[in-house]
């Protein structure tokens, strides 16, 4: 999967698009649409690979919220954040959801939770530049910790992400 922000210098040929399961996802303006895309596409991929590990809507909401806020450099609460050098696209959110489902199925308790999302998110944020660890640390400090006080999924996400960062 890919979107406009993931494009390289040259477009893929039609043959490569067929071989690589290329799907163009335009930048999504609103959160509800992005959540629907992540939910539907990750469910399709989970079914394709016969992984009996559904992802609850609250976890999709958390994943989409984290991606949107880090990508935008601003939280829903209006907190200004550093922006990473990487794209943090909808396609990458789908990849994180699928990786979390695979991990939960084969190495976890069989259920995708906020901890699995946090473990897989770190690689998406720092894949191009290790300096982007600072972006994620800032997000955890300024946004996730505050939300963790009133929400079990956010608490699990915050704890696991901080543990993954060391």
GIMOFEN-V699709 format. One line per field, one symbol per residue. phi: phi as a letter, one per 30 degrees, with the letter a starting at -180 (. if undefined). psi: psi as a letter, one per 40 degrees, with the letter a starting at -180 (. if undefined). A space follows every 10 residues. Layout:
phi=???
psi=???
This chain:
phi=.abedddcdc ddddddeddc hdbdcdecdc dddddddddd dddddddech cdbdcdeddd ddeddddddd ddiadddjdd bdcddddhdd dddddddddd dddddcbcci bdbddddded dedddcdcbd ddeddddddd ddcddddddc bdeddddddd dddddi
psi=iiadeeiadi iiidddddde fhhhhihhdi dddddddddd ddddddddef hfgihidddd dddddddddd ddfhideehh iiiieidfid dddddddddd ddddddeaee hhaddddddd dddddeddhd eedddddddd ddddddddde hddddddddd dddde.
